Every structure is written in C-alpha cells, then in structure tokens.
Amino acid sequence: MKVLVPIKRVIDFNVKVRAKSDETGPDLTNVKMAINPFCEIAVEEAIRLKEAGTAQEVIAISIGTNACKEQLRTALALGADRAILVETEIEVEPLGVAKLLKAVVEREQPELIILGKQAIDDDSNQTGQMLASLLSYPQGTFASKIKIEKGKINVTREVDGGLQTVSLDLPAVVTTDLRLNEPRYASLPNIMKAKKKPFDTLTPEELNVDASPRIEILKVSPPPERPTGIIVNSVDELIEKLKNEAKVIS
C-alpha cells in the first residue's frame, strides 16, 4: 500500500506570532519554522503503518516556496521514502491545496491519503474534506485511532458526544487528531540518510491546476491587549464594578 502524507510549513508552535508593522501579514523575519504539528502526527502514523508491514511506501508532499524543502527533508528523516514539492510563490488557499493534491493523487495512485486535520496558522480545517470531495473518496476526520484490515480502514474519530468508529473502503482520506500518536524525533543518522532519498519538484502549471487565491486578506493585526486585573474586597464591590465599569450586567 502506498501512503501520501501532505505536510505544511508553519511557524513553530513555541514561537509567539507577531503581525508586521504594516498589518499585511504575520512577521516571519528570523522566525523558526516547522512542520505543522497535526502534519507531524500524520507522518508518524504513516511510518507506523510501514513499520507494521501494512504500507510499503510513504510519500511526503508539501505545497509552497522552495523553503518547504526543509520540512520535507525532516519528513524524510523521520521515515518517509520520498518527497514531492509543488513549488509556488502563491499563498495557496485550502481549495487550491486540495486541487493540487488531487492532481498528485491521480499521478501517484496512493491507497491512503493521511493529513493533519488543520494547520495552526490559519486553522481552516478544510483541505482534507475538500480533497475527499474532489476525489469522491470516503473520509474519516479527526482520527484518534486507525486500523487497516481486509481492504478497509476503520477510523475512530473524536466527536462532540465521544468517539465514533467508521469503516471506509480504500482508497480513502483520513485527517489526524492530537491523540492519534506521539511523533518521534529524527535521529542524526536518519537526517544524513534523508539527503539521499528521492526528491521531486513540480509546479501547479505542470499539474494543470489554477491555484490562484480567491480570498483577499485586508489586514492582520494582534488582538487588543487585556486590561490589568484588579482585586475586589467584597461581592458588593464586584457587582458594582460589573454594573458601572464593565457594564456587563444590569
């Protein structure tokens, strides 16, 4: 079985994100970048499927600038067999990503596409669902456990009421949730080996896909600062301040 794992380059989750002074977007100057955490979980799960003998090949793919090669090399060091970069300078939106992934899926014919449920930069939570729709594949979202047997994949997914298990025919699209696994760290020998693994570069034009953005971002600004908290001496004083200063009760 061949597994395709899309990954996204995002600001490291430990970094405090700041907006540019002209509010045209986040400030990425000298900022540490990393694989989106949910994508790391997807990579880990694909590698575990390979280690279990269920999958024979894991392909990591990213869409973005040449800088995305760094994250793809990390995926190769973690255990992916080869990587594909769809290189573009355009800020590709979820629908554009789904269209590009569809074109790659049609080329590679993987039996499973496993990707993070959302990216921590835009929190869209759309790409997996859009890709499944474009491919007419069954989908299992927010997976906390997956099991493949007899040509089907059973996905235990987290829903508001608890857990739900769905059985999907392969090929299928699965999006990962936080509790699916704990990603590993890349060892130094594997980082060195990753440099020799196959790495292909494509463009949206080669895939015959128009990835032009449909949404215009007008402004990116930080949230307003919270006022300093105060200590009150009684319930009556609290109620008085909520009424007359905060004006949240009447």
C-alpha positions as CSV (number, residue, x, y, z in Angstrom):
1,M,0.0,0.0,0.0
2,K,1.2,3.5,-0.9
3,V,0.5,6.3,1.6
4,L,0.6,10.0,0.7
5,V,1.2,12.5,3.5
6,P,0.7,16.2,2.8
7,I,2.6,18.5,5.2
8,K,2.6,22.2,5.7
9,R,5.4,24.6,6.7
10,V,4.2,26.9,9.6
11,I,5.7,29.0,12.4
12,D,6.9,26.7,15.2
13,F,4.2,26.4,17.8
14,N,6.6,27.6,20.5
15,V,7.1,30.9,18.8
16,K,4.9,33.9,19.6
17,V,3.4,35.2,16.4
18,R,3.6,38.9,15.7
19,A,2.0,40.9,12.9
20,K,4.0,43.1,10.5
21,S,4.0,46.8,11.3
22,D,2.0,47.5,8.1
23,E,-0.5,44.7,9.1
24,T,-0.1,42.9,5.8
25,G,0.5,39.6,7.4
26,P,2.5,37.8,10.1
27,D,6.1,38.7,10.6
28,L,8.3,35.8,9.5
29,T,11.6,37.6,9.8
30,N,14.1,35.3,11.6
31,V,11.2,33.1,12.8
32,K,11.7,29.4,13.4
33,M,9.6,27.4,11.0
34,A,8.5,23.7,11.4
35,I,6.1,21.0,10.2
36,N,2.6,21.7,11.3
37,P,2.0,19.6,14.5
38,F,-1.0,17.8,13.1
39,C,1.0,17.0,9.9
40,E,3.7,15.5,12.1
41,I,1.1,13.2,13.6
42,A,0.1,12.2,10.1
43,V,3.7,11.4,9.1
44,E,4.2,9.4,12.3
45,E,1.1,7.3,11.6
46,A,2.1,6.6,8.0
47,I,5.6,5.5,9.2
48,R,4.0,3.2,11.8
49,L,1.8,1.7,9.1
50,K,5.0,1.0,7.1
51,E,6.8,-0.5,10.1
52,A,3.8,-2.8,10.7
53,G,4.1,-4.0,7.1
54,T,0.7,-2.5,6.2
55,A,2.2,0.2,3.9
56,Q,5.1,-0.3,1.5
57,E,5.9,3.3,0.6
58,V,5.3,6.7,2.3
59,I,5.4,9.8,0.2
60,A,5.6,13.3,1.8
61,I,4.3,16.2,-0.2
62,S,4.3,20.0,0.5
63,I,2.9,22.9,-1.4
64,G,4.7,26.3,-1.2
65,T,8.0,28.0,-1.7
66,N,11.4,26.5,-2.0
67,A,11.8,26.9,1.7
68,C,9.4,24.0,2.2
69,K,12.2,21.6,1.3
70,E,13.4,21.9,4.9
71,Q,10.2,20.4,6.3
72,L,10.1,17.7,3.6
73,R,13.7,16.7,4.5
74,T,12.6,16.4,8.1
75,A,9.7,14.1,7.0
76,L,12.3,12.0,5.0
77,A,14.5,11.9,8.1
78,L,11.5,10.7,10.2
79,G,11.0,7.8,7.8
80,A,9.2,8.9,4.6
81,D,10.6,7.2,1.5
82,R,10.5,10.1,-0.9
83,A,9.2,13.7,-1.1
84,I,7.4,15.9,-3.6
85,L,7.4,19.7,-3.5
86,V,4.8,21.5,-5.6
87,E,6.7,24.8,-5.7
88,T,4.8,28.1,-6.0
89,E,5.2,31.6,-4.6
90,I,1.4,32.0,-4.3
91,E,-0.1,31.8,-0.8
92,V,-2.3,28.8,-1.7
93,E,-5.7,28.5,0.0
94,P,-7.3,25.2,1.1
95,L,-9.2,24.8,-2.1
96,G,-6.1,25.3,-4.2
97,V,-4.2,22.9,-2.0
98,A,-6.9,20.3,-2.4
99,K,-6.9,20.7,-6.2
100,L,-3.1,20.3,-6.4
101,L,-3.2,17.3,-4.1
102,K,-5.9,15.8,-6.3
103,A,-3.7,16.1,-9.3
104,V,-0.8,14.4,-7.4
105,V,-3.1,11.6,-6.2
106,E,-4.1,10.9,-9.8
107,R,-0.4,10.6,-10.7
108,E,0.7,8.6,-7.7
109,Q,-2.5,6.5,-7.1
110,P,-1.9,6.1,-3.3
111,E,-4.4,3.8,-1.4
112,L,-4.4,6.2,1.6
113,I,-4.0,10.0,2.0
114,I,-3.4,10.9,5.6
115,L,-3.0,14.6,6.6
116,G,-3.4,16.8,9.6
117,K,-7.0,17.9,10.4
118,Q,-5.9,21.6,10.3
119,A,-2.9,23.9,10.3
120,I,-2.1,26.0,13.3
121,D,-1.6,29.2,11.2
122,D,-5.0,29.6,9.5
123,D,-7.0,26.9,11.4
124,S,-9.1,26.3,8.3
125,N,-9.8,22.6,8.8
126,Q,-10.9,22.3,5.2
127,T,-8.3,20.7,3.0
128,G,-8.9,17.0,3.9
129,Q,-12.7,17.3,3.4
130,M,-12.3,19.2,0.1
131,L,-9.8,16.7,-1.2
132,A,-12.1,13.8,-0.4
133,S,-14.9,15.5,-2.2
134,L,-12.8,16.3,-5.3
135,L,-11.7,12.7,-5.4
136,S,-15.0,11.2,-4.4
137,Y,-13.2,9.2,-1.8
138,P,-14.6,8.2,1.6
139,Q,-13.2,10.3,4.5
140,G,-12.5,9.8,8.2
141,T,-11.8,13.1,10.0
142,F,-10.4,13.8,13.5
143,A,-8.9,10.3,13.7
144,S,-7.7,9.2,17.2
145,K,-7.1,5.6,16.1
146,I,-6.9,3.8,12.8
147,K,-6.8,0.2,11.8
148,I,-6.4,-1.3,8.4
149,E,-7.7,-4.8,7.6
150,K,-9.2,-6.7,4.7
151,G,-9.0,-3.7,2.3
152,K,-10.8,-1.4,4.7
153,I,-9.7,1.2,7.2
154,N,-11.5,1.6,10.5
155,V,-11.2,5.2,11.8
156,T,-12.1,6.0,15.4
157,R,-12.9,9.7,15.4
158,E,-13.5,12.3,18.1
159,V,-16.9,13.9,18.0
160,D,-18.8,16.1,20.4
161,G,-20.5,13.2,22.1
162,G,-17.4,11.0,22.5
163,L,-16.0,8.5,20.0
164,Q,-17.3,7.3,16.7
165,T,-15.9,4.5,14.6
166,V,-16.4,4.4,10.8
167,S,-15.3,1.8,8.3
168,L,-14.1,3.1,5.0
169,D,-13.2,1.4,1.7
170,L,-9.8,2.1,0.3
171,P,-8.6,4.4,-1.2
172,A,-9.6,6.9,1.5
173,V,-8.7,10.3,3.0
174,V,-8.0,10.5,6.8
175,T,-7.3,13.6,8.9
176,T,-5.5,13.2,12.2
177,D,-6.3,14.5,15.6
178,L,-3.9,15.1,18.5
179,R,-4.5,11.8,20.3
180,L,-3.7,9.5,17.4
181,N,0.0,9.1,18.3
182,E,3.1,10.8,19.7
183,P,5.5,11.9,16.9
184,R,9.1,10.7,17.1
185,Y,12.3,12.7,16.7
186,A,14.6,12.4,13.8
187,S,17.9,10.8,14.6
188,L,21.2,12.1,13.2
189,P,21.9,9.0,11.1
190,N,18.4,9.3,9.5
191,I,18.9,13.0,8.9
192,M,22.0,12.2,6.9
193,K,20.2,9.4,5.0
194,A,17.4,11.7,4.1
195,K,19.8,13.7,1.9
196,K,20.0,10.7,-0.5
197,K,16.3,9.9,-0.7
198,P,14.3,10.8,-3.9
199,F,13.0,14.3,-4.0
200,D,10.8,15.6,-6.9
201,T,9.7,19.2,-7.6
202,L,6.6,20.0,-9.6
203,T,4.7,23.2,-10.3
204,P,1.0,24.0,-10.5
205,E,1.4,24.6,-14.2
206,E,2.8,21.1,-14.7
207,L,-0.2,19.7,-12.8
208,N,-2.5,21.9,-14.9
209,V,-4.1,23.4,-11.8
210,D,-5.0,27.1,-11.2
211,A,-4.1,27.7,-7.5
212,S,-4.8,31.4,-7.6
213,P,-6.2,32.7,-4.3
214,R,-9.9,33.6,-4.2
215,I,-9.8,35.5,-0.9
216,E,-8.1,38.8,-0.3
217,I,-6.6,39.4,3.2
218,L,-7.3,43.0,4.1
219,K,-5.4,43.2,7.4
220,V,-3.6,41.1,10.0
221,S,-3.4,42.6,13.5
222,P,-2.8,41.4,17.0
223,P,-5.8,41.1,19.4
224,P,-6.3,44.0,21.8
225,E,-4.3,43.9,25.0
226,R,-6.3,42.8,28.0
227,P,-6.6,45.4,30.8
228,T,-4.8,44.8,34.1
229,G,-6.9,42.8,36.6
230,I,-7.9,44.2,39.9
231,I,-8.7,42.7,43.3
232,V,-12.0,43.5,45.0
233,N,-12.7,43.3,48.7
234,S,-16.3,42.1,48.6
235,V,-19.1,40.7,46.4
236,D,-20.9,44.0,46.6
237,E,-17.8,45.8,45.2
238,L,-17.6,43.2,42.4
239,I,-21.2,43.6,41.4
240,E,-20.8,47.4,41.5
241,K,-17.8,47.3,39.1
242,L,-19.5,44.8,36.8
243,K,-22.5,47.1,36.6
244,N,-21.0,50.6,36.4
245,E,-17.4,50.0,34.9
246,A,-17.5,46.8,32.8
247,K,-21.3,47.3,32.1
248,V,-21.7,43.5,31.6
249,I,-24.7,43.2,34.0
250,S,-27.6,45.5,34.7
